[in-house]
Amino acid sequence: MQNSSAIELKGITKRFGKVVANDSINLEIKRGEILSLLGENGSGKTTLMNMLSGIYQPDEGEIFSDGRKISITSPKDAFSYGIGMIHQHYHLVDVFTAAQNIILGLSEEKMDIKNTNDKVKEICSKYGFDINPAMKVYDMSVSQKQTVEIVKVLYRGADILILDEPTAVLTPQETEKLFAVLRNMKADGKAIVIITHKLAEVMAISDKVAVLRKGKYIGTVRTSETSPQKLTDMMVGHSVTLNIDRPKYDNLQKRLVINGLTCLDQEGLTKLNNVSFTAYGGEILGVAGIAGSGQKELLECLTGLYPVKSGSVKYLDPRTGKEEELVGLTPKKIKSLGVGMAFVPEDRLGMGLAGSMGMTNNMMLRSWKNGSSPFVNRKSPEALAQRIWKDLEVVTPSTSFPVRRMSGGNIQKVLVGREIAAEPNVLLTAYAVRGLDINTSYTIYNLLTEQKMKGVAVVYIGEELDVLLELCDRILVLCGGQVSGIVDARDTTKEEIGLMMTSIKEAN
């Protein structure tokens, strides 16, 4: 029944040691509605939804489904009550087809590929999905993989769907397709919860918005009766300015000159094809493109982490005027030459920080030199950790607390703070605000702008075109590993960039 209560949470509390992740939360999820769940990083959004999906169990409180009190102790229990969660990181087997992934883990009598293919096609036709059941996952785009995850929970009978950051790696066009599907599911009476930080999308897709702050439930408002500014104030607890300042630096100087950069992956497939551009000290150069267009490989080539087949990467030292060719050099060699380059990678814990270590030890990783004394001086790293903890308001019990146990926003503050503290001449950042709340995102934007105004060349790979247009001075667009255009961010539109992201021929 449309707009009837599907799930009701009463007094839900969840603790992890001394940390109260959710504190007596009351929340209602209705059928035929899309509810956005907002809150800063660490506010308890995903933890709360993980209790509905059976990953965690509440320490206190009650859960009701269609008015009946229920107990959810596993994802299997959740499915029995029609609850399915699509996580931010997909749980798919690459060598399996879409259909095989969809039935994986079901009882033997339900593992009939022909029937599965027919049912998948039926689901796709009903809601507007576009997926081939026989397609291998390794051949799929990011949006197609997400489609498989959504169809998987629908196949198992879910009528209450929870999506965690569903548009994090989608293009604007893919996001619109997803929203059209969600609206079709809403019209069919599904109850949908979206965990997101993108306020423009909240306003576009949701019927209601529930806000959490520091583990507490602040309130639920109708989307038609609120605004991004009001929602931000609810999340943070005080008024926040949502404008990105873009001052102009008058003395631009060449820092990186890239010519004809080409690289291949291990299977010999071209990842970057004849890429050329210049990054100037005193500007933020944005990089836009659909997922997998070569963004990751580009930054790794510049830092010596990815082999280059051909082309040139020249670094111009602002202190000496000396020019260094970086192609063919290892990261260690690049550092030994005094190249002032800092890197904030896409994978925060895989490449950026050691998750099992605290802030102090992660500061040490940046300055550690092979062959140095085994008697390590911890005073400077500890002082830096303390400064980042205070200046960036990192939420952590101590500088020795493992960073993997922090929220995503706090992990990113530690990583960005450490790289900026190295006082680089070139700062390379990959998805620096992915998955971060609005307040933390603006902290990162301000830090990058401060670096720009110090004459640093900032390269910012981003996925939100609105932010790229507001924050950056120029935008380089990649399509299939090639440069499809470089534009002045002040004189272009999202539509023009979207066209360049998908078509080199039309863009040129």
N, C-alpha and C positions, 0 to 999 in steps of 0.2 A: 504494500500500500504506500503510495507516494506520501512523503513528508511524515511518515510514522517513524517512531524511534527504532533504530536498528541496534544500536549499542549505547549503553549508558554506564559511565564510570562514576563511582561514588567513593570519595575519600581515598583515592589511590595514592599510596606512598611507597617509594622504592629507595632503599639505602644501599650504598656501596661503602662499607666501613663507616667512617664518620661523615661521609658526604651524602646529603639528602638530594637525590637526583629529581625525585617527584615528591611533592609535599601536599598531601590531602587534596588531590585534584578531582574536580567534578567536571564531567564533559559529556555532552550528548551528540551522537552522530545519527543523522536522519537519512532515510531512504529518499532517493530522488533529489539529493542535494550534493554539492561539492563543497567540502569544508577545507579551507586552508589552515594549516597549523604553523603559526609564526612564533619566533622567539630568537634571542641571540644564541650564539654558540654556547653550549653547556646549559641551556635553559631546561633541558629534559624532554624535548620533542620526540626524538628517536627512541629514547628509553621508554617513554609512555607507549608509543606505538609497538615497540618490541614486546611489551606485556600483552598487547592485544593479539600479536602474532605468535605468541607462545615461546618466544626466545627467553624472556625473563618472566618471573612471577612476582606479583606485588607482595610487599611485606605487610601492608594493611590495605583495607578497602575492599570494595565489591564491584563485580562486573555483571551487567545484565544484558541479555540478548532477547529482544522482543518481549521485554518485561520479566523474563525468567533469569534468576541468578545462575551464573555458570562459572565453571572453573576451567582455565586454560593453562595446561601444564606443558604443552608442546605444540609445534607447528601443526601436527596432525590433529590435535584438539581444535586448533583455530580453524582449520579447513572444515571440520565437522560442523562448525557454527557459521560456515560461509565466509570466513575472514581470510583474505589473502594479501600478503605484503610483497611489493616489488621494491627490492632494495636498490640502493644507489650503485652498488657494485654487483654486477650480474653473476648468477650462479649457473653457468651453462658449460656443457662439455663441447669444446670446439670441434672435435672430430665427429660429433653426432649431428644428425639432421634436426630441423626444428621439431618435427613430430617425435623423434626419439627423445629429445630433451623434455618435451611436454609430458610424456608418459613415464619418464624415468622415476623410479621409486614407487610406482603404483603396483597393485597386486597383479599377478601373472595373467589372470583372466582379462584384465583391462588393457594388456599390452598388445593390442592388435593394430598394426601400423595402418592397414587399409581403413579400418573404422576410424582410427585417429585422424588420418588425412581428411576424411569426409567431414568429421566433426570440426576440425580446425577450419576448414573452408567455410563451414556453416557459421562459425563464430565470427570469422573475418568478414563475411558478407553481411552479417547482422549489424556489426558495429563500425564497419568501414576500415578495417585493417587491410594491409597489403603485405602478405607473406606467403612464400612457397613452402609448404610443409616438408618437401623433400630437399630443401636447400641446406647445405652444411653451414654450421655456425661460423666457421673460419672464413667463409665467403661473404658474411653479412656485414652491413654497416652498423654503426652504433644504434641507430634508431630501429633497425630490423631486429637486433638482439633484444632491445627493450620490448618490442612487439611480442617476441617469443615469450618473454617473462610475463607479460600481461595476459596473453592467451593461455599460458600455462595455468595461471590461477583461475581464469574463467573456465577452463576445461575441467578443473577440479571442483567446480560448483560455487565459486566465490561470488557473493553478491555485495560484499563489503570489501572495497579495495583500498589499500594504503600504498601510496607512492612516495618514496623518499627521494627528494631532489630529482624529479623525473626529467627536467629539461637541462640538467647541468652540462651535458655535452651535445645538445641538439642545436642545429641551425634554426634560424627564425622560421624557415619553411617547414622543417620537421616538427617544430613546436606547434605550429598552427595545425598540422595534421593530427598530432596527438590530442590537442584540445578539441578538435572536431569529434574524435573518437570518444573522448571523455563526456562530451555533451550528449552523444548518442547513448552512452551507458547510463547517464543520469536520467535521460528520458525513458529508459527501460526500467527505472526504479532502483538502480544500483546506488549504494551509499559510497561516496568517494572521499578519501582524505588525502590531501597533498601537503607534504612537508617541503617547504621552499623558503628561499630568502629573496626571491625576485618579486618585488612589490608590483611592478607593472603587470606581471603574469597573474599575481593574486587578484588584482583588480579586474583582469580580463576573463578569468575562468571561474572564480569561486562565487558561491552564493552567500557564504558566511565565512568569517575569519575568527579563529580562536587564538588567543595570545598567551604564551607562557613567559614568565620572567623569573630567572634564578630558581627554577623548579616549582614555582607557584603558578596557579591559574589566575590570570588577570581578568579575563572576560571574553565573551563572544559577541561580535557585532555583525550586522548585515553589511555586505560589501557595498551595496548601493548607498549606504548611509555613512560611509567613512571615506578616508583618503590616505594616500601613502604617508603623508606627514603625520596624521593622527595615529596610524598604525605603528609608525616608527616611535613616536612618543610613548605609546603603550608598551612597546617592547623594551625600551631603554629606561623608562621611568622619568624622563625629562625631555625637554625640547632639543631636537637635533637638527642641524642645518643639512639639507640634502643636496646642496649645490656643490659641484666640483669646481674648485678654483683652477684656472688655467692661465697663469701668468706667462708672459713672453720673455725669453732670454735673448738678449740682443747680440751676443758675441758667439755665434755658433762656430764650432770647430770640428773638423773631421776626426772621428775616433776609430771607427771601423769602416774599412772599404772592402766590400765583398764583390768579387767578379767571377761570373761563370761557375758558381759553386754547384757541383754535381756529386751525388753520393748514391750508393746502392745498398740494399739490405743483404742479408746472408744468402738469400736465394737469387740474388742478381737482379732484383726488381728495383727500378729507379724510384728513389724516395724524394730527391731534390734534383731538378733538371735546369741547369744553367741559371741559377739564381744570382742576381746582381742588385746591390743597393748600398747606400752609405748611411751609417748611423752617426749623428752629430752630438757632440757634447753640448748640453743645454736644450735638448729636446727629448720628448717621449715619443718613440716610434712604435706605434701599435702594429700588431700582426694579427690579421683576421683570416679565417678559413674554416671550412667544415672539418670535423674531427678526422685526423689521418691525412691531412694535406701536406704534411712535412714540417709542421711547427716544432715538434719534439726533436726531429733530426737536425733542424736548422740550429737550434741552440746548442745541441751536443756537438755539432761540427765546429761551432765557434769556440767551444771550450776544450776541444781536443778529445772528446769522449766518443766520437763517431768517426770512422774512417772516411776520408774524402777521396773520391776517384779523380776529380780534376777541379781546377778553379783556384782562386786565391782569396785569402782572408788576411788583410793587412791591418795591423794595429798601429796607430800613430800616438806616440807618447807625448802628452801635453807638457811634460817637464823638460824633456830633452829634444823634442822634435824628431826623434829617431823613429824609423819605420821598421816594424817587425812582421815578418811573414809567419803566420801561425799554423798554416796547413802542414801536416806531417809531424807536429810537435805533440807530445803527451801533456796532460794537465800539469804534471810535475815540472816539465821543462818550461811550459808557459809561465808558471809561477816563478821559477828561478830567474827568468828574464826580467822580472819586475813588472810584468803586464798587470795593470790594475783592473782586474776583471772579477766580478762577483756574480754568482749564479744561484737563482732560486728555482729549483727544478719542479716539474709537475708532480713528481712522486715525493711528497714531503718526508715520509719515513723510510722509503726505499733508498733514495739517493741523497736527500737533504740532511736528515738527522738520524742519529742512532736511537731508536725508540726505547731501548732498555736503559739508556743513560739519562741523567738529569740535565738541566740547563748548563751547569758549569762544565761538565765533561764534553757537552756538545760545543761549547765555546772553544775548548781545547782542540777539538778536531780541526778547526779552521786554521789554527796557528801551528799545529804539530809539524815537525820536520823530521824526516827519517835520519837516523844517525845522531840525533840530539841526545843529551844526557838522560839517563834513566831516572834521574832525580828531577821530577817534573815540578815546575813552579806553578802552583795553582792560584796564586794571588791575583794575577791579572785576569784569567778566565772567570774567577769567582766575582771579581769586581765588575766585569762586563755583564755577567749573568744578573747580578744584583741591579745594574743600571737598566738593562732591558726589562727585567721584572717590574721595576718601578715605573719607568718612562712609558712603556707600552701597556701597562696594567695587565700583565699576564696573570691569569687566575691559576695558581698552583700553590700547594702547601709549602713548598720549599724549592730551592734551586737544585736539590738532589732528587726530586720527585721524577720518576720516569716520564719522559715527554709523551710516550705512546698512550699514557693514561690521561692526558689532557684532552680537551675538546679541540676540534679542528682549527678553530679560530686562534686559540692560544698556541697551538703548534706552529701555525703560520707566523704569528708574531715573533716567536723565538727564532725561526728560520730567517725571516726578513731582517729582524733586528741584528742578528749575527752578521749577515752579509753586508749590510749597510755600515756596520761598525768597522769593517775592513777598509773603509774610505776608498771605494773603487773609483776608477775613471769610466768604467763601463759596467752597468748593472743589467743583467739578463734575467727576466722573470717569466715563468710559464704558469699561467692560470693562478696568479698570486692571490685572487680572492675567491677561487672556486669553493662553493659550499660555505662561505663565511656570511655571518649576519651583517646587516646593514651598517651597524656602528663600527665593527671591526674592518669592514671593507673601506669605509671612509678614512679610517686610520691609516690603512695601507696606501690609499690614493694620495693622502697628504704626505706620507713618507717618500713616495716616488717623486712627487712634485718638488719636495724639498731638495732631493738629490739632483733633479734637473736644474734647479736654480743655483746649484753649486757647480754647474758646468759638467755634470755627469751625463753620459749618453745612456739613456734608459730604453731598453727594448722590452715591450710589454705585450706578451701573447695573451689575448683575452677572448672570451666567448660572448660577452654581452655587448652588442653593437652600440647600445645607448651609451655605455660607459666608454667604449673606444672613441666615440664621437665627442664626448665631453672632456675626457682626460688627455687624449693624445694630441700631438701637433700634426703628425702625419700618420697615415695608415697604409701599411703594405699588405696586400691581399694575396694569399696563396690559393691556388686551385690545382689539385693533382700534382703537387710538388713544383709547380711553376709560379712565377710572379705574374699575376693577371692585372696588376695595377698598383700604383703608389699614388695616394691622393692626399690633399690637404684636408685634415679632419674638420676644419671650419667651413669648408665649401662643398661638402658632399652629403649624401643621405644614406639611411639604412638600406633603402631599395637599391641604390647604385652599388653599395658594397655587397649586398646579397646577390646581385647579378654577377659580380666579379668572382664571388666565392664558388659559383657553380658553372661558369662558362668563360673560358679564356678568350675564345673567338669573339663573343659578343662584347666582352669588356674592352677589348682592344679595338 
